[in-house]
Amino acid sequence: MWGAALVVAPAAAAGPELSVKPPLTAPATPEKRSGVLTLAGGAFAYLPKGLTAAPAPLLVYFYGAGGQPSDVLASLRADADRDGFVLLIPTARGATWDMILDLQGRLGIEMKVTPRYGRDLKALDLALTDIFARVAIDPARVGVMGFSNGATYAFSVGTANPQLFGTVIAFSPGPAFLGRSDPAQRIFISHGEDDEVLPFSYTRAIVGKLRVKKAMVTFEPFKGGHTVPKDVRAKALALFAAPKG
């Protein structure tokens, strides 16, 4: 996890930008069977029950340190089936996501550090390219979500790629890096006021920066620790499912 003394510099102008583009057309023969797909880059996808050739929403989920894809699938399978969204679950190559491992490795050496991304970001590019080639995805309904270290990563990558991610959801993030400010991007952030793992002050600082930039942010503080209450998760998923406008 993060150390309280970490001071971060603003993200570089380019940031963690992905090379994959939103799909312009559906695959000629899109996958329609419900179940788990193994994707390029070591990621997994869950295709919900009742999937058709019609473009579906896509939600990318980054788990927290110590998590694994099976945990995400168990937690969100019923929601995916109910709301009809495709769930993409990247897999961290290390103990947690590359950007966070990089910063942790340099903590105490540099007073100000700028995040560096590596194989996890490249793997996400490959996974998105693969899912767009195999499943009909609605480019207007692609979102990214994460918890803890995964929330830090989801927020940082999501705000750096607003052309791809229309909705960014971060549950209890660490000191994340705000990418390009896009007023059309919907951002949802929650954090427990009594969090002893990643302090509430991290999110309070992020939300302050978003409001200065006039971003479309929903902030859900709650009484509790390092967790995602069911009602908070329900609000986040409702925002993802809601049509824009």
Helices and strands as residue ranges (DSSP letters): E 7-8, E 35-38, G 40-42, E 44-47, E 56-62, H 69-83, E 86-89, H 98-106, E 112-113, H 119-134, E 137-147, H 149-160, E 167-171, E 186-192, H 200-212, E 216-222, H 230-241
